[in-house]
């Protein structure tokens, strides 16, 4: 039997995502009520610019006083889609203190301060759900947190930023350089006017921290994640990848060590074989590849951003949180019982693709090979091209530690015959 008294919802932020949340809550009100077991009522919408025209948003619900809204004793659930650290953190903790559960799309805040937020939720008998913080509409947080809770996840490998995937896809398919592909992404609305968070990997790093923490039941913050952007990826790198039967993607990689004693989390461009499922992810789509002990290999794919896709994830969390409210219960909170340390990037073992500019004369290859041997890095393949006294060496290594590769490159730079290191890229997915 359906409860007649509605559950009241406060919405913080009414931009692209917030507007879609409002639209869906209004147009699908009957369906949401049937699925939850009680009607849901949008009780207030906090915004910074109240005079902005927002089609379909009831003007009488709009307020600039977000603090007063979350302090109302009758609010059951607060939806936070304003982003950033403050005032979002204070508003969320205030909501908990006044009896509300929270649904958030705020990857930056969860990645930076998730442990404290979970503790505040638990202390007040409230829920904290954030499916929309990672990979837009793709169900990923809940499958890791609930569906795979009885399994052991060993690796999470994914494309979690649509802007960078669009740029790299255009570089691969058209031969464009980075700047040209970024201009196209900006013109189509995939890239912000300031694309730094995307192209320098900050967005993906926040998502990697969240995924690693959930997958490995340990605390991982954005400061634990090694981060490299794609601004240094060139058309020559893309061409080299093609010659290897690979493509280049900006990957978020979270791994459990072989001995199970630590984890790593990193974001960087990498070459992956065209045979890998992630290689076929095009345009601004996201995909995450999960490797679990019992379940095996799983892949989650779909639109990773945008108003409607992200709102879909927000509303899914809203339904779950409201059901918990009616049942007088809360869903799963933080699971960090393993307390595994996060190893530094230097301990990560992978393959590498290195392009060197060298003098075109006898003995250079032998010198370079000797440097690799001295630092314990085994060479898999070498390709050499030379003309007019200059040459290029393209070397692909066997698996080696990042620290060993770094010391190798440092020694190579000291050789008189090495003019420069044109590029270094990891090779993943094999």
TORTI-926895 format. One line per 5 residues: for each residue y, x, z of C-alpha. Coordinates in pm, 1 decimal, decimal comma, m for minus. Layout:
<sites>
Y X Z | ...
</sites>
This chain:
<sites>
0,0 0,0 0,0 | 339,0 136,8 m101,9 | 602,4 201,4 161,5 | 923,5 15,4 82,9 | 1169,2 243,4 262,7
1266,7 518,3 16,6 | 1240,7 888,6 75,6 | 1590,6 1030,9 37,7 | 1655,4 1340,0 m173,5 | 1959,9 1569,3 m179,7
2021,8 1776,0 m491,6 | 2207,6 2107,6 m468,0 | 2339,9 2199,6 m812,1 | 2377,5 1986,2 m1120,5 | 2382,6 2227,4 m1411,5
2124,7 2236,2 m1690,2 | 1827,9 2199,0 m1454,9 | 1992,3 1971,6 m1198,1 | 2106,5 1730,1 m1467,2 | 1751,7 1705,4 m1600,1
1615,8 1648,7 m1249,3 | 1863,7 1363,7 m1207,2 | 1768,5 1213,3 m1543,1 | 1395,0 1223,3 m1473,8 | 1432,8 1084,3 m1122,0
1635,5 795,3 m1265,9 | 1434,6 712,1 m1577,3 | 1091,1 766,3 m1419,0 | 1170,4 615,6 m1079,1 | 888,7 360,4 m1089,8
626,8 614,2 m1196,3 | 737,6 860,4 m929,1 | 720,2 589,6 m664,0 | 369,7 493,0 m773,4 | 250,4 853,1 m765,5
408,2 930,4 m430,5 | 337,2 601,7 m253,5 | 704,1 531,8 m177,5 | 1028,2 511,7 m373,8 | 1247,8 823,1 m391,8
1622,5 784,0 m378,6 | 1877,2 1043,1 m487,5 | 2113,8 1032,9 m192,0 | 2367,1 1299,8 m288,6 | 2443,1 1572,8 m540,9
2637,4 1883,4 m433,0 | 2839,8 2058,1 m704,5 | 3119,3 2315,7 m725,5 | 3323,1 2135,3 m993,6 | 3335,7 1762,4 m922,2
3563,7 1686,8 m1218,6 | 3315,9 1812,7 m1477,3 | 3172,5 1534,6 m1694,7 | 2800,6 1497,5 m1627,7 | 2640,7 1236,1 m1846,7
2399,4 1011,6 m1659,7 | 2496,6 1148,0 m1316,3 | 2628,5 876,8 m1079,9 | 2980,5 983,7 m980,5 | 2949,8 820,0 m639,6
2672,3 1062,8 m544,6 | 2869,9 1376,8 m627,6 | 3014,3 1587,4 m344,1 | 3149,4 1937,9 m299,0 | 3037,3 1954,8 64,1
2681,3 2085,5 31,5 | 2661,9 2172,8 400,7 | 2742,8 1819,2 511,9 | 2487,3 1685,2 263,9 | 2196,7 1894,0 395,5
2296,1 1819,6 757,3 | 2254,0 1446,6 710,8 | 1972,8 1337,1 936,3 | 1834,7 1091,4 679,6 | 1756,3 1345,9 404,9
1381,8 1395,8 356,2 | 1383,2 1655,1 78,0 | 1645,1 1898,3 m50,0 | 1616,8 2025,0 m408,0 | 1797,4 2356,9 m454,0
1880,3 2463,6 m810,7 | 2206,3 2652,1 m756,7 | 2046,6 2999,1 m762,4 | 2162,2 3325,1 m606,4 | 2131,7 3440,8 m247,6
2426,0 3270,4 m79,1 | 2510,7 2995,8 m10,1 | 2157,2 2895,1 m112,0 | 1986,6 3074,6 178,3 | 2212,3 2920,0 443,2
2184,5 2574,9 289,1 | 1805,1 2591,4 275,4 | 1767,6 2706,9 635,5 | 2015,4 2440,2 745,3 | 1808,5 2178,5 563,1
1496,3 2291,6 751,9 | 1682,3 2274,3 1083,6 | 1778,1 1913,4 1009,4 | 1426,8 1798,7 925,8 | 1420,8 1824,4 545,9
1163,8 1998,4 330,0 | 1286,6 2207,4 37,3 | 1199,2 2238,2 m330,5 | 1364,4 2540,3 m491,0 | 1386,4 2705,1 m832,5
1553,8 3013,1 m682,9 | 1347,0 3317,5 m780,9 | 1607,6 3568,3 m660,9 | 1616,8 3425,0 m310,0 | 1240,6 3376,0 m273,1
1175,4 3729,7 m401,3 | 1430,0 3880,8 m164,1 | 1378,2 3671,9 150,1 | 1067,2 3460,3 105,7 | 909,6 3561,9 437,2
1211,3 3448,2 640,5 | 1234,7 3122,2 447,9 | 866,0 3046,7 503,7 | 906,6 3125,2 873,8 | 1203,3 2887,3 897,8
1008,3 2614,0 721,0 | 708,2 2656,4 951,2 | 926,1 2661,3 1263,6 | 1068,9 2322,9 1167,5 | 748,8 2161,2 1039,9
880,1 2153,4 682,6 | 758,7 2247,1 334,9 | 896,0 2516,3 103,2 | 779,2 2476,8 m257,3 | 904,7 2684,1 m552,0
687,8 2633,7 m859,7 | 1000,2 2633,3 m1077,9 | 1098,1 2982,5 m960,4 | 836,2 3143,2 m1186,6 | 766,9 3070,7 m1554,8
948,1 2738,0 m1588,2 | 715,4 2449,9 m1665,6 | 397,3 2658,1 m1649,7 | 186,8 2566,2 m1342,9 | 130,5 2907,0 m1189,4
244,5 2925,8 m826,6 | 28,3 2634,4 m714,1 | m286,8 2749,7 m900,6 | m251,0 3093,3 m738,0 | m164,4 2950,7 m397,6
m418,3 2666,2 m393,8 | m667,3 2655,2 m685,0 | m756,4 3025,1 m654,3 | m723,1 3039,4 m275,0 | m1100,3 3084,6 m240,2
m1117,3 3362,7 m498,4 | m1002,9 3726,0 m505,7 | m729,0 3792,2 m760,7 | m723,1 4152,1 m881,1 | m457,2 4150,0 m1150,4
m170,4 3939,8 m1279,9 | m30,2 4049,0 m1615,7 | 234,4 3843,9 m1787,6 | 537,7 3774,0 m1999,3 | 767,5 3594,0 m1756,4
1106,4 3615,2 m1928,5 | 1168,1 3416,7 m2246,1 | 1487,1 3597,9 m2347,7 | 1324,3 3940,1 m2362,3 | 1016,1 3804,9 m2535,9
1237,9 3647,9 m2802,9 | 1422,4 3978,3 m2856,4 | 1104,2 4185,3 m2883,7 | 939,9 3925,3 m3106,7 | 1234,9 3938,5 m3348,0
1231,5 4319,8 m3346,2 | 860,1 4306,4 m3429,4 | 870,2 4035,0 m3695,1 | 1193,3 4127,7 m3876,3 | 1239,5 4499,0 m3810,4
1572,8 4433,0 m3640,9 | 1715,6 4669,2 m3384,8 | 1769,6 4574,1 m3022,2 | 2140,1 4484,7 m3064,5 | 2075,2 4262,1 m3366,3
1792,3 4077,8 m3191,1 | 2005,7 4031,3 m2878,7 | 2289,6 3887,7 m3089,8 | 2049,0 3633,7 m3238,5 | 1914,3 3541,4 m2895,0
2271,4 3488,9 m2771,7 | 2365,1 3276,2 m3072,9 | 2061,6 3051,6 m3015,1 | 2133,7 3014,0 m2643,8 | 1832,9 3214,3 m2523,8
2050,6 3492,0 m2380,5 | 2341,7 3451,2 m2140,3 | 2686,8 3591,6 m2216,2 | 2593,5 3862,4 m1966,0 | 2222,6 3925,0 m2035,5
2180,1 4201,4 m1776,0 | 1944,8 4008,8 m1545,3 | 1707,4 3947,7 m1835,8 | 1724,2 4263,2 m2047,3 | 1726,4 4503,3 m1752,9
1421,5 4333,2 m1600,5 | 1577,3 4192,9 m1280,2 | 1464,0 3836,7 m1357,8 | 1107,9 3946,1 m1433,4 | 1099,2 4171,9 m1126,1
1183,6 3880,4 m896,2 | 902,9 3678,3 m1049,7 | 662,1 3970,9 m1020,5 | 738,4 3999,9 m648,9 | 661,8 3631,8 m596,0
339,5 3644,6 m797,8 | 214,2 3961,4 m627,4 | 278,5 3820,6 m281,2 | 87,8 3501,6 m354,5 | m195,1 3661,9 m552,4
m270,9 3936,0 m300,7 | m178,2 3755,4 24,4 | 71,7 4021,4 124,4 | 448,3 4055,6 145,8 | 612,7 4189,1 m167,4
988,6 4178,6 m220,9 | 1191,7 4256,1 m529,8 | 1274,7 4596,5 m379,7 | 902,7 4682,8 m398,7 | 886,8 4619,0 m773,7
932,0 4907,9 m1017,5 | 1170,0 4786,8 m1286,5 | 1257,5 4904,1 m1635,6 | 1441,0 4696,2 m1896,0 | 1406,4 4689,0 m2272,3
1748,0 4821,5 m2376,7 | 1594,9 5159,2 m2475,1 | 1323,8 5006,5 m2696,8 | 1392,6 5101,8 m3057,9 | 1276,4 4985,2 m3397,6
1085,4 5314,7 m3417,0 | 893,1 5220,6 m3099,4 | 801,9 4886,6 m3253,8 | 687,3 5060,1 m3572,1 | 476,4 5308,7 m3371,8
312,5 5020,9 m3188,3 | 225,6 4855,0 m3518,5 | 60,6 5173,9 m3644,6 | m156,6 5164,0 m3330,8 | m248,8 4799,4 m3384,0
m21,8 4698,5 m3096,0 | 296,0 4509,6 m3022,5 | 559,8 4566,9 m2754,3 | 616,7 4320,9 m2469,3 | 817,6 4332,9 m2146,3
539,0 4284,7 m1892,9 | 522,9 4197,1 m1526,8 | 210,7 4366,0 m1389,9 | 73,5 4311,6 m1040,3 | m249,2 4491,9 m950,4
m479,4 4540,7 m657,6 | m596,0 4903,0 m622,1 | m959,4 4970,7 m707,8 | m1033,1 5050,1 m343,2 | m851,3 4732,7 m234,6
m627,6 4925,4 4,8 | m294,7 4871,5 m171,1 | m118,7 4683,6 m448,2 | 137,2 4767,0 m714,8 | 403,5 4554,2 m882,5
600,7 4665,5 m1186,2 | 805,5 4541,4 m1480,3 | 852,6 4748,8 m1795,3 | 805,9 4744,6 m2173,1 | 452,9 4825,5 m2283,5
241,1 4835,7 m2593,5 | m50,0 4592,5 m2589,8 | m325,7 4557,8 m2851,6 | m288,4 4275,3 m3100,2 | m631,2 4155,5 m2983,4
m497,4 4081,3 m2633,6 | m405,6 3713,1 m2573,2 | m51,8 3806,8 m2464,0 | 19,0 3973,5 m2799,6 | 32,0 3634,5 m2972,1
299,5 3491,5 m2739,3 | 601,7 3443,3 m2965,0 | 966,5 3342,0 m2946,6 | 1093,0 3249,8 m2596,3 | 754,4 3144,8 m2457,4
597,1 3279,7 m2139,8 | 233,4 3353,0 m2062,7 | 54,6 3496,3 m1761,4 | m294,0 3645,9 m1765,6 | m479,3 3631,1 m1432,0
m795,7 3825,5 m1355,6 | m996,4 3696,0 m1058,2 | m1330,3 3809,4 m920,8 | m1516,4 3480,0 m953,1 | m1302,8 3281,2 m1199,3
m1278,5 3568,2 m1445,1 | m989,7 3577,1 m1691,0 | m741,5 3288,3 m1696,5 | m429,7 3246,0 m1910,3 | m131,8 3021,2 m1839,3
102,0 2957,4 m2134,4 | 407,5 2748,4 m2210,3 | 788,3 2726,6 m2211,4 | 920,1 2953,3 m1937,9 | 1276,5 2829,4 m1911,3
1514,2 2551,0 m2009,4 | 1642,0 2240,9 m1837,0 | 1359,7 1997,4 m1904,6 | 1066,5 2240,7 m1857,0 | 1207,5 2373,6 m1529,6
1287,8 2021,3 m1409,7 | 924,0 1928,7 m1476,9 | 813,3 2195,3 m1227,7 | 1076,6 2082,4 m975,7 | 959,5 1721,1 m996,3
596,8 1825,5 m957,7 | 689,5 1995,9 m632,1 | 895,3 1694,8 m526,8 | 594,7 1466,5 m564,3 | 375,9 1704,1 m360,4
633,7 1745,0 m82,5 | 698,1 1370,7 m61,3 | 325,4 1301,0 m36,0 | 308,9 1549,6 249,8 | 600,0 1372,2 421,0
421,6 1039,3 402,3 | 101,6 1194,4 537,9 | 286,3 1361,3 823,4 | 160,5 1698,9 706,4 | 279,7 2014,0 533,6
134,8 2207,8 244,5 | 33,5 2574,5 239,4 | 292,6 2817,5 368,9 | 307,1 3194,2 342,0 | m27,6 3374,2 328,0
29,6 3741,9 405,4 | m270,0 3822,0 620,4 | m385,6 4125,2 418,5 | m69,0 4325,1 497,0 | m143,5 4553,8 202,7
109,5 4829,2 133,5 | 281,5 4843,2 m205,7 | 211,3 5177,3 m372,6 | 492,9 5358,5 m555,1 | 507,0 5373,1 m932,5
394,1 5735,5 m928,1 | 48,0 5621,9 m816,1 | 2,7 5379,2 m1107,1 | m261,4 5486,2 m1358,9 | m226,8 5380,1 m1721,5
m214,3 5514,4 m2078,0 | 102,2 5647,2 m2238,8 | 254,6 5672,5 m2584,7 | 494,5 5970,1 m2607,0 | 708,1 6062,3 m2906,1
845,0 6420,8 m2913,8 | 1093,6 6586,9 m3150,2 | 971,1 6944,0 m3200,3 | 1026,5 7249,6 m3417,0 | 811,0 7243,8 m3730,2
632,0 7575,9 m3693,8 | 284,6 7704,3 m3610,5 | 168,1 7691,5 m3250,6 | 386,6 7403,0 m3132,1 | 98,1 7159,1 m3097,4
m100,7 7415,6 m2900,7 | 193,4 7469,9 m2662,2 | 234,3 7097,0 m2607,1 | m138,7 7041,3 m2558,7 | m146,9 7323,3 m2303,7
130,8 7156,6 m2098,4 | m67,3 6831,2 m2089,6 | m379,7 7018,3 m1980,0 | m195,7 7208,1 m1705,4 | m79,6 6878,4 m1552,7
m418,6 6709,0 m1576,7 | m322,0 6457,7 m1848,2 | m587,0 6413,6 m2115,5 | m478,3 6349,9 m2475,0 | m650,7 6075,3 m2672,7
m479,4 6101,3 m3014,5 | m203,3 6306,4 m3178,6 | m6,4 6234,3 m3493,8 | 225,1 6502,4 m3637,8 | 485,1 6475,8 m3911,8
721,6 6752,6 m4024,1 | 1004,5 6816,0 m4269,1 | 1284,0 7072,4 m4312,7 | 1204,5 7266,6 m3996,7 | 1185,0 6960,0 m3771,0
881,5 6756,2 m3673,9 | 768,2 6471,7 m3455,8 | 460,0 6455,5 m3238,9 | 326,7 6116,4 m3133,8 | 77,0 6152,9 m2851,5
m134,0 5882,0 m2689,0 | m295,3 5982,0 m2360,7 | m602,5 5869,6 m2177,8 | m533,5 5699,4 m1844,6 | m322,5 5910,1 m1611,2
m108,1 5868,1 m1302,1 | 259,2 5802,4 m1361,5 | 352,0 6098,6 m1140,7 | 134,1 6333,6 m1348,7 | 289,5 6206,6 m1670,8
640,8 6251,2 m1529,1 | 570,8 6614,0 m1433,9 | 420,3 6670,6 m1779,0 | 731,0 6540,5 m1953,2 | 949,4 6753,1 m1726,2
757,0 7064,5 m1829,8 | 773,3 6968,6 m2197,6 | 1152,7 6950,2 m2179,5 | 1153,4 7318,0 m2074,3 | 982,9 7432,2 m2395,4
1215,5 7586,2 m2652,7 | 1011,9 7427,1 m2928,3 | 1059,0 7073,8 m2793,2 | 1394,6 6939,8 m2913,1 | 1374,4 6618,7 m2716,9
1161,0 6331,7 m2587,7 | 1231,6 6044,8 m2825,1 | 1044,6 5779,1 m2628,8 | 783,3 5718,0 m2361,4 | 601,3 5386,5 m2337,9
302,9 5270,4 m2140,6 | 0,2 5120,6 m2313,3 | m152,0 4820,2 m2130,1 | m407,2 4548,5 m2179,2 | m708,1 4760,2 m2267,9
</sites>
